[in-house]
Amino acid sequence: MAINHPDLYSQSADLVAAVDLGSNSFRMLVAQAVNTPSGTQLRPIDTLRESVRLAAGLTDNKLLGNDAYQRGLTAIRRFGERIRGFDPSKVRAVATNTLRVAKNAQQFVKDAEEALGFPIEVIAGVEEARLIYIGAAHEVSAVQGNRLVVDIGGGSTELIIGRGYEPKLMESLYIGCVSHSMRFFPNGNIDAHAFKEAELAARREIQVIAGSYLKSGWKQVIGSSGTARALAELITNNFSDEPEPLTMGRVNGSSGLITRDGLKAMKKHLLKYEHISQVELDGLKEDRRGVWPGGLAIMLAVFDELGIESMEVTDAALRVGVLYDLLGRSQHHDMRYVTVEQFMQRYSVDREQADRVGKLAGEFLAQLPKPDVEDRADNIALLQWAANLHEIGLSISHNGYHKHSAYIAGHADMPGFSKNDQARLSALLIGHAGKLGKLANNSSFNDWRMLFCLRLAQVLCRGRSDTSLPRVKVSEHGGSYLVTLSEDWIKEHPLTEFSLQKEAAEWERIGRTYRLGLK
């Protein structure tokens, strides 16, 4: 992956950028981070939006078709030009539902990273929900009590209940305006039966979570991003007696209002037509025309299942949340640290042992060469998280516990972690003990250096005590490793010597030289 092009533009040091590769639209927000006595605020400088309709390009066998593939890369190249020269620490790019499910997503992301010049994270649905809530919470007026945020995207719908800036309940449902429109209104055809089926299908998805959400309750309902904003504009322009119902609200981050009556009136109007191309509504944009019926059906289902009468709408959504989360990471409020801490509590981790292994593994990594393409700070953090979580599988069984640890890390909801973060963490956990054959056959695994450090630390800390170790020197060249330690010490620790010899044999089995040197 190309990491940044030459700096063709002079960029202010306090500019940050978020790229949101959604299932319907690709968006980018460039903002200035302004520090105030009350905290950091974002001042938008530039926005870009491309209607890519990525979800519409998915084939029946879940492959991203060539047309959608190329549309996506073309848009990303334009985005890449705008943020050329930005500090990588000031840019975060995320991808959502379509790239979660597309079988050729890995290749697309690789090509997209080359076009953008920055890494791209494919985030899980719950992580998307968390970031959406953060974005909305920072842009709408404050409320005492819970708020419900609803975001209907192209391929998924996120529903979040939170208080203040903190999300509490987060769900991501596999219903979106693009996928729903393609399923129930193929080729733009409209009829009452299809619309009823679309509503019922969405209601079935929402019913699964409705009980816990209604029990939690809320004081404020917010709709975020494209579908909600489009519906609010259509209601304002066509189905409201007041053309500007929320002028005051706009000052506080709101950009419209969706009402139950407005949605019903819109549905009634839609069903007058047989094809979406015939629909006449003031403010219906062409790039929204084909996906509007599905979005309307989902929003009606949300209102019905959750008993909503009205919803404020904000432009703030995923990309705003991405920026606030990015700023939090730079200010040492990285949600990933919070998530790991919660997992350590949940699975009753032996903290002393985790700290022991993590500290030693970090010391080993510091001795090894740092390639130009490696982000050493990120890798040190990932290595420490792996050490903190390497024994969570013991909560299930001691036998094969590393496999349980890896499964939990790979499949659990881990706020703050991208899909790639979780995959790397899971690989380190499954590889920190036992055989290395499966990882050796995984062409996408590249964290051998960190795995070497973690495995060595785990062997040396097997006694689970703070017994002093001699100076352990490690080196690596061309994928081969050398571990050097005191001959006198190793003679007094025959079990450790035996374990290191077994470790060397395991690495030899996958074609990597591992030598034990004594001094």
Disulfide bonds with the S-S distance in Angstrom:
none
